[in-house]
Amino acid sequence: MGANTSQVSDLSDNPSLKALLGTDSISENDPFWNQLISFTFISPTSSGDSKLLEEAVIPLAKIFIENNPRSGNFGSLVRVFLGRTKELKISTECQDQLFIWQAHNALFMIRCLLKVFIREMSEEELHLQFSYQERALETGSEDLLEELLSNLIHLIVEVPLLDITYSILFEAVTTLLVFFSYQLFHKDILRDGLIYRHIMKGRCLSLTSRMVKTLLYNFIRQEKCPPPATHIFEPKAEAGLLYGLASGVASGLWSVFTLGGAGSKVGVDQEHNPLPLSNQSLLLLLVLANLTDGPDWPNPYRQAITCFRNTQDTSSLSVEQPHTFQINFNSLYTALCEQQRSDQATLLLYTLLHQNANMRTYMLSRTDMDNLVLPILEILYHVEDRNSHHVYMALIILLILTEDDAFNRSVHEVVLKNVTWYSERTLTEISLGSLLILVVIRTIQFNMTRTRDKYLHTNCLAALANMSAQFRCLHQYAAQRIISLFALLSKKHNKVLEQATQSLRGRQGDNTALPDYVSIPLAQDLNVIEEVIRMMLEIINSCLCSSLHHNPNLVYALLYKRELFEQFRTHPSFQDIMQNLDTVIGFFSQRLEQAGSDLSVERVQEVIMKGAQALPTDRLKKFPELKFKYVEEDQPEDFFIPYVWSLVFNSGVGLHWSPHGIELFSMDSG
């Protein structure tokens, strides 16, 4: 960095950097700083380039850690940045790129150094790195760390997003992420600290709602990174003396800072990360929203996320919700629909559905819910290619949606044409509700044959159970899939029973009951399978009791595989629920016998349709309505904070951390 630096390998030999890292104090008013921060470069956006930069910066930062107590130059660098940002808003309005460009460069240097500092020292030691400058130069006693944090938030919320400000706004968001990265190096969840207190209390508190709103709008706008020419300083012909001097310096000293020299892959990086500010803003928003409450204060960012409202809501803002604000729900909904391919967008959707009642009500009122539900179903359909956390969040979103009866009715009214990503069968026409059933049952089957995660299939079944009373006109494939899942469960149940029987045969003369003696894994498998069988029987029963005449395809599939259910008639766990299935199977079997032999498929369906109208509903025993509600586990931060930071670690644009020393999660988590 600094003049004449064009490759990472040049950093250690750069005279300006040597002076900065040395033991001599440099006043913030020294012309040296203009030379140091007068470089143009393309910020790294790929992990590979960021790794190269980090490896070059680490030894330099360690030298700085040794020398800064004497020089206080880190504090001076921070003050230089703060000085440049005072005129940032005016500079933006006047299209004055010089201050924006130099402020960006100073902040980039601060961020690179901070990232190493945070890995190498505690918060208290980091705080000292800011205060050494005061001792060296005998300046005021204000808290420079808090000043920087406050300045970054002011910058994010006040500077408009334009081509010339894109890079510095991205850098401000990224620097805040770096400040919070202390969490990566601690296995336990951090619940307090200097940075937490500065961000959640004091001077930053009043900007909470504006900060959340700005980060959401950055996500909504999905602005692509402008081409380098629009944010590299270019002198204007009519500019004043300062520009003229800068132009002269530029022609003699400045060069483009590219991490690989002439071979830097700018186009490729922007292809892989076309929306760096949008992505980084979303990651920061998730980090802020999942900070734990302090010892004596709630997390204001979570408060803001839970209570913001639609711009079309004209009711007065509640004084009981101090961080509320208004945002365009239609724009936010559209962005959420378009971006569900990423973990972080799915996590934001979950957060809003679960925590913001206004947004949840709005989403459920939409008449184009297929735009939201289809991307979620696609995540589940490609379950083998997704990490377990992403799949889990997609399922929870479906569970929350199915808590609403209107949603459960409306999904059967939306007819889809040619679902291209569903490759097992050609679906030329199917309702959204039937597709949802197909995909969720497929997820259960995948889970039972691969991961065997009890929570995953429990949530799948809960969503189906919530919908079951509203099943309408199920597609024949959906009806077949319900029965095929039951067939798989029956087969597994019989296999485990056979294994248990063989186990008992080895104990001749032992009169121990089956559940008392079989091995713990076998007993656990049997319990899980029987729980799932019971739930599936209840789902089928709920549909038959509530909407038999709407679901001839389910009755057809039930009759076609009626032998599957015979073994469960006398099973003590299923006897009660089997009564209704026996009644339905017996009633329609008799009707088909009366209709004659060698019936065509069309004739069978006709008999079923007429029989469904004739079956007295009072012949079916009533059971309590199936209703499940999603409730977060106690201490949800134990799941969400490692998950969010795994997303920052893996998806943060231009950020690279060595996996060595990461304590919060294992490298294969998610």
VEXTOR-167412 format. One record per residue (C-alpha): residue number from 1; x, y, z; residue in three letters. Coordinates in steps of 0.1 Angstrom, whole numbers, plus 5000, padded with zeros to 4 digits. Layout:
BEGIN
   zami      X      Y      Z   pavex
    NUM      X      Y      Z     ALA
...
# end
This chain:
BEGIN
   zami      X      Y      Z   pavex
      1   5000   5000   5000     MET
      2   5011   5035   4995     GLY
      3   5029   5050   4965     ALA
      4   5044   5027   4939     ASN
      5   5031   4995   4954     THR
      6   5016   4972   4928     SER
      7   5020   4937   4942     GLN
      8   5017   4920   4976     VAL
      9   5054   4911   4975     SER
     10   5063   4948   4974     ASP
     11   5045   4956   5007     LEU
     12   5074   4949   5030     SER
     13   5098   4970   5010     ASP
     14   5075   5000   5007     ASN
     15   5092   5031   5023     PRO
     16   5059   5047   5033     SER
     17   5047   5015   5051     LEU
     18   5081   5012   5067     LYS
     19   5077   5047   5082     ALA
     20   5042   5039   5094     LEU
     21   5052   5007   5111     LEU
     22   5084   5022   5126     GLY
     23   5090   5036   5161     THR
     24   5089   5073   5151     ASP
     25   5057   5092   5157     SER
     26   5041   5108   5127     ILE
     27   5018   5137   5134     SER
     28   4984   5134   5118     GLU
     29   4991   5168   5101     ASN
     30   5023   5155   5084     ASP
     31   5022   5155   5046     PRO
     32   5034   5119   5049     PHE
     33   4997   5108   5052     TRP
     34   4987   5122   5018     ASN
     35   5014   5101   5002     GLN
     36   5006   5070   5022     LEU
     37   4969   5069   5013     ILE
     38   4974   5081   4977     SER
     39   4972   5048   4959     PHE
     40   4946   5033   4936     THR
     41   4937   4996   4937     PHE
     42   4910   4971   4931     ILE
     43   4898   4958   4964     SER
     44   4901   4920   4967     PRO
     45   4868   4902   4964     THR
     46   4879   4866   4961     SER
     47   4890   4845   4990     SER
     48   4922   4836   4972     GLY
     49   4933   4872   4967     ASP
     50   4923   4880   5002     SER
     51   4944   4852   5015     LYS
     52   4974   4865   4996     LEU
     53   4969   4900   5011     LEU
     54   4964   4886   5046     GLU
     55   4996   4866   5044     GLU
     56   5015   4897   5034     ALA
     57   4999   4919   5061     VAL
     58   5003   4896   5091     ILE
     59   5041   4900   5095     PRO
     60   5038   4938   5090     LEU
     61   5010   4940   5115     ALA
     62   5030   4921   5141     LYS
     63   5058   4946   5137     ILE
     64   5033   4974   5141     PHE
     65   5020   4958   5173     ILE
     66   5055   4960   5187     GLU
     67   5062   4995   5176     ASN
     68   5029   5012   5180     ASN
     69   5032   5017   5218     PRO
     70   5061   5040   5211     ARG
     71   5049   5057   5179     SER
     72   5011   5058   5183     GLY
     73   5009   5058   5145     ASN
     74   4979   5035   5144     PHE
     75   4959   5062   5163     GLY
     76   4973   5088   5139     SER
     77   4961   5067   5109     LEU
     78   4926   5064   5125     VAL
     79   4925   5102   5130     ARG
     80   4936   5108   5094     VAL
     81   4906   5087   5083     PHE
     82   4883   5105   5107     LEU
     83   4895   5138   5093     GLY
     84   4888   5127   5057     ARG
     85   4853   5115   5065     THR
     86   4842   5148   5080     LYS
     87   4838   5162   5045     GLU
     88   4826   5129   5030     LEU
     89   4789   5138   5026     LYS
     90   4797   5172   5011     ILE
     91   4823   5156   4988     SER
     92   4797   5132   4976     THR
     93   4772   5159   4968     GLU
     94   4799   5178   4949     CYS
     95   4812   5147   4931     GLN
     96   4845   5154   4948     ASP
     97   4862   5121   4945     GLN
     98   4895   5130   4962     LEU
     99   4883   5129   4998     PHE
    100   4862   5098   4992     ILE
    101   4892   5080   4976     TRP
    102   4916   5089   5003     GLN
    103   4892   5080   5031     ALA
    104   4886   5047   5015     HIS
    105   4923   5039   5013     ASN
    106   4928   5049   5049     ALA
    107   4899   5027   5060     LEU
    108   4911   4998   5039     PHE
    109   4945   5000   5057     MET
    110   4928   5002   5091     ILE
    111   4907   4972   5083     ARG
    112   4936   4951   5072     CYS
    113   4955   4959   5104     LEU
    114   4925   4955   5127     LEU
    115   4919   4920   5113     LYS
    116   4953   4909   5125     VAL
    117   4951   4928   5158     PHE
    118   4919   4911   5167     ILE
    119   4934   4877   5161     ARG
    120   4965   4885   5181     GLU
    121   4951   4904   5212     MET
    122   4923   4909   5236     SER
    123   4897   4937   5234     GLU
    124   4915   4955   5262     GLU
    125   4948   4953   5243     GLU
    126   4932   4964   5211     LEU
    127   4918   4994   5230     HIS
    128   4953   5003   5240     LEU
    129   4965   5003   5204     GLN
    130   4940   5032   5198     PHE
    131   4951   5051   5229     SER
    132   4989   5050   5224     TYR
    133   4986   5079   5200     GLN
    134   4972   5101   5227     GLU
    135   5002   5093   5249     ARG
    136   5027   5098   5221     ALA
    137   5013   5131   5210     LEU
    138   4996   5142   5242     GLU
    139   4963   5148   5226     THR
    140   4928   5147   5240     GLY
    141   4914   5118   5260     SER
    142   4884   5109   5239     GLU
    143   4878   5072   5232     ASP
    144   4892   5068   5196     LEU
    145   4878   5032   5194     LEU
    146   4843   5044   5201     GLU
    147   4849   5074   5177     GLU
    148   4858   5051   5149     LEU
    149   4828   5027   5155     LEU
    150   4804   5057   5156     SER
    151   4820   5072   5125     ASN
    152   4816   5040   5106     LEU
    153   4779   5037   5114     ILE
    154   4773   5074   5105     HIS
    155   4791   5068   5073     LEU
    156   4769   5038   5064     ILE
    157   4736   5056   5072     VAL
    158   4744   5091   5059     GLU
    159   4765   5087   5027     VAL
    160   4743   5079   4997     PRO
    161   4751   5048   4976     LEU
    162   4766   5060   4943     LEU
    163   4792   5046   4920     ASP
    164   4818   5069   4936     ILE
    165   4808   5059   4972     THR
    166   4803   5021   4966     TYR
    167   4838   5011   4977     SER
    168   4839   5031   5009     ILE
    169   4805   5020   5020     LEU
    170   4815   4984   5013     PHE
    171   4847   4990   5033     GLU
    172   4828   5005   5062     ALA
    173   4804   4975   5064     VAL
    174   4834   4951   5061     THR
    175   4853   4969   5089     THR
    176   4824   4965   5113     LEU
    177   4823   4928   5105     LEU
    178   4860   4926   5113     VAL
    179   4854   4943   5146     PHE
    180   4829   4916   5156     PHE
    181   4852   4888   5144     SER
    182   4864   4883   5180     TYR
    183   4836   4858   5182     GLN
    184   4854   4835   5157     LEU
    185   4882   4829   5182     PHE
    186   4860   4820   5212     HIS
    187   4841   4787   5216     LYS
    188   4817   4803   5241     ASP
    189   4792   4829   5229     ILE
    190   4804   4864   5237     LEU
    191   4778   4883   5257     ARG
    192   4796   4915   5266     ASP
    193   4827   4935   5258     GLY
    194   4839   4970   5247     LEU
    195   4828   4967   5211     ILE
    196   4794   4953   5221     TYR
    197   4788   4981   5245     ARG
    198   4799   5008   5221     HIS
    199   4777   4994   5193     ILE
    200   4746   4987   5214     MET
    201   4748   5016   5238     LYS
    202   4761   5052   5239     GLY
    203   4766   5072   5208     ARG
    204   4756   5044   5184     CYS
    205   4723   5036   5200     LEU
    206   4704   5065   5184     SER
    207   4713   5053   5149     LEU
    208   4700   5017   5154     THR
    209   4669   5020   5133     SER
    210   4686   5039   5105     ARG
    211   4715   5013   5105     MET
    212   4691   4983   5102     VAL
    213   4670   5002   5075     LYS
    214   4702   5010   5055     THR
    215   4715   4975   5056     LEU
    216   4681   4962   5045     LEU
    217   4680   4986   5016     TYR
    218   4715   4976   5006     ASN
    219   4702   4941   5004     PHE
    220   4670   4951   4986     ILE
    221   4688   4973   4960     ARG
    222   4712   4945   4949     GLN
    223   4736   4970   4934     GLU
    224   4764   4955   4914     LYS
    225   4800   4967   4920     CYS
    226   4807   4995   4896     PRO
    227   4835   4990   4871     PRO
    228   4869   5001   4885     PRO
    229   4871   5033   4864     ALA
    230   4841   5048   4883     THR
    231   4857   5046   4917     HIS
    232   4894   5052   4908     ILE
    233   4903   5088   4912     PHE
    234   4904   5107   4879     GLU
    235   4913   5144   4878     PRO
    236   4889   5168   4862     LYS
    237   4900   5194   4836     ALA
    238   4883   5222   4855     GLU
    239   4894   5211   4889     ALA
    240   4913   5234   4913     GLY
    241   4949   5235   4925     LEU
    242   4945   5205   4948     LEU
    243   4933   5183   4919     TYR
    244   4962   5196   4898     GLY
    245   4987   5187   4924     LEU
    246   4971   5154   4929     ALA
    247   4972   5147   4892     SER
    248   5009   5155   4891     GLY
    249   5016   5131   4919     VAL
    250   4993   5105   4903     ALA
    251   5011   5105   4870     SER
    252   5045   5100   4887     GLY
    253   5038   5078   4917     LEU
    254   5004   5060   4918     TRP
    255   4999   5026   4903     SER
    256   4970   5002   4904     VAL
    257   4972   4980   4935     PHE
    258   4963   4945   4922     THR
    259   4970   4915   4943     LEU
    260   4984   4894   4916     GLY
    261   5001   4922   4897     GLY
    262   4992   4922   4860     ALA
    263   4974   4889   4862     GLY
    264   4947   4899   4888     SER
    265   4913   4882   4880     LYS
    266   4891   4912   4883     VAL
    267   4864   4900   4860     GLY
    268   4863   4866   4876     VAL
    269   4860   4880   4911     ASP
    270   4831   4903   4901     GLN
    271   4815   4873   4884     GLU
    272   4816   4852   4916     HIS
    273   4807   4882   4938     ASN
    274   4786   4905   4917     PRO
    275   4769   4921   4947     LEU
    276   4796   4925   4973     PRO
    277   4778   4954   4992     LEU
    278   4745   4936   4992     SER
    279   4761   4904   5005     ASN
    280   4783   4921   5031     GLN
    281   4754   4942   5044     SER
    282   4732   4912   5048     LEU
    283   4760   4894   5068     LEU
    284   4765   4924   5090     LEU
    285   4727   4926   5096     LEU
    286   4726   4890   5106     LEU
    287   4755   4894   5130     VAL
    288   4739   4925   5146     LEU
    289   4705   4908   5149     ALA
    290   4720   4878   5166     ASN
    291   4741   4896   5192     LEU
    292   4730   4885   5226     THR
    293   4713   4909   5250     ASP
    294   4737   4926   5273     GLY
    295   4738   4922   5311     PRO
    296   4713   4951   5315     ASP
    297   4702   4961   5280     TRP
    298   4684   4944   5252     PRO
    299   4699   4941   5217     ASN
    300   4685   4972   5199     PRO
    301   4692   4958   5165     TYR
    302   4670   4928   5172     ARG
    303   4643   4951   5185     GLN
    304   4645   4971   5153     ALA
    305   4641   4940   5132     ILE
    306   4611   4927   5151     THR
    307   4591   4959   5149     CYS
    308   4597   4977   5116     PHE
    309   4566   4983   5094     ARG
    310   4555   4989   5059     ASN
    311   4558   5023   5043     THR
    312   4521   5020   5035     GLN
    313   4512   5016   5072     ASP
    314   4497   5050   5082     THR
    315   4491   5043   5119     SER
    316   4512   5062   5143     SER
    317   4545   5047   5155     LEU
    318   4544   5032   5190     SER
    319   4565   5048   5217     VAL
    320   4569   5014   5232     GLU
    321   4590   5004   5202     GLN
    322   4619   5030   5202     PRO
    323   4638   5015   5172     HIS
    324   4609   5011   5148     THR
    325   4610   5024   5113     PHE
    326   4592   5020   5080     GLN
    327   4604   5003   5048     ILE
    328   4589   4992   5015     ASN
    329   4576   4957   5022     PHE
    330   4570   4950   4985     ASN
    331   4606   4957   4976     SER
    332   4619   4936   5006     LEU
    333   4595   4907   4996     TYR
    334   4608   4908   4960     THR
    335   4644   4907   4971     ALA
    336   4638   4878   4995     LEU
    337   4621   4859   4967     CYS
    338   4650   4865   4943     GLU
    339   4678   4857   4966     GLN
    340   4669   4824   4983     GLN
    341   4698   4806   4967     ARG
    342   4720   4818   4995     SER
    343   4720   4807   5032     ASP
    344   4721   4842   5044     GLN
    345   4690   4853   5025     ALA
    346   4671   4822   5037     THR
    347   4682   4830   5073     LEU
    348   4669   4866   5069     LEU
    349   4636   4853   5056     LEU
    350   4634   4830   5086     TYR
    351   4643   4859   5110     THR
    352   4616   4881   5096     LEU
    353   4589   4855   5095     LEU
    354   4596   4844   5130     HIS
    355   4603   4877   5147     GLN
    356   4585   4904   5128     ASN
    357   4547   4900   5130     ALA
    358   4541   4929   5105     ASN
    359   4563   4912   5078     MET
    360   4548   4878   5084     ARG
    361   4512   4891   5080     THR
    362   4522   4909   5048     TYR
    363   4539   4878   5033     MET
    364   4509   4856   5041     LEU
    365   4486   4882   5025     SER
    366   4504   4880   4992     ARG
    367   4486   4864   4962     THR
    368   4519   4854   4946     ASP
    369   4533   4832   4974     MET
    370   4546   4808   4948     ASP
    371   4574   4833   4942     ASN
    372   4585   4828   4978     LEU
    373   4576   4791   4983     VAL
    374   4591   4777   4951     LEU
    375   4627   4788   4959     PRO
    376   4623   4772   4993     ILE
    377   4611   4740   4978     LEU
    378   4640   4740   4953     GLU
    379   4664   4742   4983     ILE
    380   4648   4711   4998     LEU
    381   4646   4693   4964     TYR
    382   4684   4696   4961     HIS
    383   4689   4686   4997     VAL
    384   4720   4665   4989     GLU
    385   4738   4696   4976     ASP
    386   4729   4719   5005     ARG
    387   4744   4721   5039     ASN
    388   4722   4708   5068     SER
    389   4716   4743   5083     HIS
    390   4702   4757   5050     HIS
    391   4679   4727   5047     VAL
    392   4668   4731   5083     TYR
    393   4660   4768   5079     MET
    394   4640   4762   5047     ALA
    395   4619   4736   5066     LEU
    396   4613   4759   5095     ILE
    397   4601   4786   5071     ILE
    398   4576   4761   5056     LEU
    399   4565   4751   5091     LEU
    400   4559   4787   5101     ILE
    401   4539   4793   5068     LEU
    402   4518   4762   5074     THR
    403   4507   4775   5108     GLU
    404   4483   4797   5088     ASP
    405   4451   4780   5075     ASP
    406   4447   4805   5047     ALA
    407   4481   4796   5034     PHE
    408   4473   4759   5036     ASN
    409   4441   4765   5015     ARG
    410   4457   4790   4990     SER
    411   4486   4767   4980     VAL
    412   4462   4743   4965     HIS
    413   4446   4770   4943     GLU
    414   4479   4780   4927     VAL
    415   4485   4759   4896     VAL
    416   4521   4756   4883     LEU
    417   4532   4747   4848     LYS
    418   4564   4728   4840     ASN
    419   4584   4729   4872     VAL
    420   4618   4726   4854     THR
    421   4640   4718   4885     TRP
    422   4618   4688   4895     TYR
    423   4636   4662   4874     SER
    424   4622   4629   4888     GLU
    425   4590   4632   4868     ARG
    426   4576   4656   4842     THR
    427   4552   4679   4860     LEU
    428   4533   4697   4833     THR
    429   4506   4709   4857     GLU
    430   4505   4706   4895     ILE
    431   4492   4727   4924     SER
    432   4517   4744   4946     LEU
    433   4503   4725   4975     GLY
    434   4508   4691   4958     SER
    435   4544   4701   4949     LEU
    436   4550   4711   4985     LEU
    437   4539   4677   4996     ILE
    438   4560   4659   4970     LEU
    439   4592   4678   4980     VAL
    440   4587   4675   5018     VAL
    441   4580   4638   5016     ILE
    442   4611   4634   4994     ARG
    443   4631   4652   5020     THR
    444   4618   4628   5047     ILE
    445   4628   4598   5025     GLN
    446   4662   4613   5019     PHE
    447   4667   4619   5056     ASN
    448   4657   4584   5066     MET
    449   4681   4568   5041     THR
    450   4710   4592   5047     ARG
    451   4713   4615   5076     THR
    452   4686   4601   5099     ARG
    453   4681   4635   5116     ASP
    454   4651   4631   5139     LYS
    455   4645   4669   5141     TYR
    456   4645   4672   5103     LEU
    457   4618   4647   5097     HIS
    458   4598   4658   5127     THR
    459   4596   4693   5112     ASN
    460   4587   4679   5078     CYS
    461   4559   4659   5093     LEU
    462   4547   4689   5114     ALA
    463   4544   4710   5082     ALA
    464   4524   4682   5065     LEU
    465   4502   4677   5096     ALA
    466   4494   4715   5096     ASN
    467   4483   4712   5060     MET
    468   4465   4679   5062     SER
    469   4430   4691   5070     ALA
    470   4433   4715   5040     GLN
    471   4446   4689   5014     PHE
    472   4426   4696   4982     ARG
    473   4427   4678   4949     CYS
    474   4460   4662   4955     LEU
    475   4480   4654   4924     HIS
    476   4482   4616   4918     GLN
    477   4520   4618   4923     TYR
    478   4515   4635   4957     ALA
    479   4490   4609   4968     ALA
    480   4513   4581   4956     GLN
    481   4542   4597   4975     ARG
    482   4523   4598   5007     ILE
    483   4516   4561   5004     ILE
    484   4551   4553   4992     SER
    485   4565   4569   5024     LEU
    486   4542   4548   5044     PHE
    487   4555   4517   5025     ALA
    488   4591   4527   5033     LEU
    489   4582   4531   5069     LEU
    490   4565   4498   5070     SER
    491   4594   4481   5055     LYS
    492   4619   4497   5079     LYS
    493   4596   4488   5108     HIS
    494   4595   4451   5098     ASN
    495   4633   4451   5093     LYS
    496   4639   4464   5128     VAL
    497   4614   4440   5143     LEU
    498   4632   4411   5125     GLU
    499   4666   4423   5138     GLN
    500   4651   4425   5173     ALA
    501   4636   4390   5170     THR
    502   4669   4376   5159     GLN
    503   4685   4393   5189     SER
    504   4660   4376   5212     LEU
    505   4666   4342   5197     ARG
    506   4701   4344   5209     GLY
    507   4687   4345   5245     ARG
    508   4669   4312   5246     GLN
    509   4648   4308   5277     GLY
    510   4649   4346   5283     ASP
    511   4614   4359   5289     ASN
    512   4625   4396   5287     THR
    513   4600   4417   5268     ALA
    514   4612   4430   5234     LEU
    515   4617   4467   5243     PRO
    516   4635   4457   5276     ASP
    517   4661   4436   5259     TYR
    518   4668   4448   5224     VAL
    519   4699   4469   5220     SER
    520   4696   4506   5226     ILE
    521   4701   4516   5189     PRO
    522   4675   4490   5178     LEU
    523   4650   4503   5204     ALA
    524   4657   4539   5194     GLN
    525   4652   4530   5157     ASP
    526   4619   4512   5165     LEU
    527   4606   4542   5186     ASN
    528   4615   4567   5159     VAL
    529   4599   4547   5131     ILE
    530   4567   4541   5151     GLU
    531   4565   4578   5159     GLU
    532   4567   4586   5122     VAL
    533   4542   4559   5113     ILE
    534   4518   4572   5139     ARG
    535   4522   4607   5125     MET
    536   4517   4596   5089     MET
    537   4485   4577   5099     LEU
    538   4472   4608   5116     GLU
    539   4480   4629   5085     ILE
    540   4461   4605   5062     ILE
    541   4433   4603   5087     ASN
    542   4430   4641   5090     SER
    543   4427   4644   5053     CYS
    544   4401   4617   5050     LEU
    545   4380   4632   5078     CYS
    546   4382   4668   5066     SER
    547   4383   4666   5028     SER
    548   4376   4630   5016     LEU
    549   4355   4642   4987     HIS
    550   4383   4665   4975     HIS
    551   4409   4638   4973     ASN
    552   4400   4608   4952     PRO
    553   4436   4603   4942     ASN
    554   4445   4597   4979     LEU
    555   4417   4572   4983     VAL
    556   4428   4554   4950     TYR
    557   4464   4552   4963     ALA
    558   4451   4540   4997     LEU
    559   4431   4512   4981     LEU
    560   4458   4502   4957     TYR
    561   4482   4496   4987     LYS
    562   4456   4485   5013     ARG
    563   4477   4455   5023     GLU
    564   4503   4479   5038     LEU
    565   4480   4488   5066     PHE
    566   4468   4453   5077     GLU
    567   4497   4446   5100     GLN
    568   4490   4478   5120     PHE
    569   4453   4471   5128     ARG
    570   4461   4452   5160     THR
    571   4492   4472   5170     HIS
    572   4485   4489   5203     PRO
    573   4501   4522   5191     SER
    574   4479   4524   5161     PHE
    575   4446   4507   5168     GLN
    576   4426   4538   5174     ASP
    577   4437   4557   5143     ILE
    578   4434   4526   5122     MET
    579   4396   4524   5128     GLN
    580   4390   4553   5103     ASN
    581   4413   4539   5077     LEU
    582   4396   4505   5080     ASP
    583   4362   4522   5076     THR
    584   4373   4541   5045     VAL
    585   4391   4511   5029     ILE
    586   4362   4488   5037     GLY
    587   4336   4512   5024     PHE
    588   4353   4518   4990     PHE
    589   4363   4482   4986     SER
    590   4327   4471   4989     GLN
    591   4317   4498   4963     ARG
    592   4343   4485   4939     LEU
    593   4332   4449   4943     GLU
    594   4296   4460   4936     GLN
    595   4308   4478   4905     ALA
    596   4321   4445   4890     GLY
    597   4355   4431   4880     SER
    598   4382   4443   4855     ASP
    599   4374   4479   4861     LEU
    600   4394   4505   4842     SER
    601   4413   4532   4861     VAL
    602   4387   4558   4849     GLU
    603   4358   4536   4862     ARG
    604   4376   4531   4896     VAL
    605   4380   4568   4900     GLN
    606   4343   4574   4891     GLU
    607   4333   4549   4918     VAL
    608   4355   4566   4943     ILE
    609   4342   4601   4934     MET
    610   4306   4589   4939     LYS
    611   4314   4570   4970     GLY
    612   4331   4600   4986     ALA
    613   4298   4619   4984     GLN
    614   4279   4589   4999     ALA
    615   4301   4581   5029     LEU
    616   4284   4595   5060     PRO
    617   4310   4616   5079     THR
    618   4296   4605   5113     ASP
    619   4310   4570   5106     ARG
    620   4345   4584   5110     LEU
    621   4358   4589   5145     LYS
    622   4368   4625   5153     LYS
    623   4404   4632   5165     PHE
    624   4419   4665   5177     PRO
    625   4430   4688   5149     GLU
    626   4466   4684   5140     LEU
    627   4484   4718   5147     LYS
    628   4520   4723   5153     PHE
    629   4538   4756   5160     LYS
    630   4574   4764   5157     TYR
    631   4591   4774   5189     VAL
    632   4628   4783   5191     GLU
    633   4649   4762   5214     GLU
    634   4661   4776   5247     ASP
    635   4692   4797   5241     GLN
    636   4689   4799   5203     PRO
    637   4721   4818   5201     GLU
    638   4740   4785   5206     ASP
    639   4728   4775   5171     PHE
    640   4724   4809   5153     PHE
    641   4756   4827   5163     ILE
    642   4780   4799   5151     PRO
    643   4758   4795   5120     TYR
    644   4759   4832   5111     VAL
    645   4797   4833   5116     TRP
    646   4802   4802   5095     SER
    647   4784   4822   5067     LEU
    648   4807   4852   5073     VAL
    649   4837   4829   5073     PHE
    650   4826   4812   5040     ASN
    651   4808   4839   5022     SER
    652   4823   4872   5034     GLY
    653   4835   4891   5003     VAL
    654   4872   4899   5003     GLY
    655   4876   4883   5038     LEU
    656   4899   4854   5045     HIS
    657   4906   4838   5079     TRP
    658   4930   4809   5084     SER
    659   4910   4780   5098     PRO
    660   4937   4775   5125     HIS
    661   4926   4792   5157     GLY
    662   4889   4793   5148     ILE
    663   4871   4781   5179     GLU
    664   4834   4789   5174     LEU
    665   4827   4761   5150     PHE
    666   4844   4731   5133     SER
    667   4855   4736   5097     MET
    668   4830   4710   5085     ASP
    669   4800   4726   5103     SER
    670   4769   4733   5081     GLY
# end
